Amino acid sequence: MTAQYVLFLVFGVILYVIVTDANVAKAFDYVLKLVNTNIRKEVWWLKNNPANPVVKYMMYRKNLKLAKELRAKINKHLEAKE
């Protein structure tokens, strides 16, 4: 129970400072937005990092499909010339 009281006291002091001073509230809001942005950046990087094997596979499949489409267009164009 002692740890709970200590945490309650710490959060109570932080809440008191935020409520009493507008600049602290703005800073707290800024820090929360900064943390949110950094988390979103890390998630984006995990989803799009070419070193990730899942992303490599998805890029491979996408490029393979594009290559097949381009090869079909090239063959169609060459047949039309003949």
C-alpha positions, 0 to 999 in steps of 0.5 A: 500500500505504501507504493500506491500512496507514494504514486498517489502523492506524486500524481497529486502534486503533478495535477496540482501544478498543472491546474494552478499554472497555465504554462505547465499545462501547455508544456504537459500538453506539448509533451503528450503530443511529442510522445504521441508523435514519436510513437506514431513515427516508430510504428510507421518505421516498423511498418515500412522499414525495408529491413523488416522481412515482412515488408521485404516480402510485401515489396517483393510481391508488389514488384513482381506484380508490377513486373508482370503487368509491364511485361504484358504491356511490352509484349502487347506493344511488340505484337502490335508492331509486327 
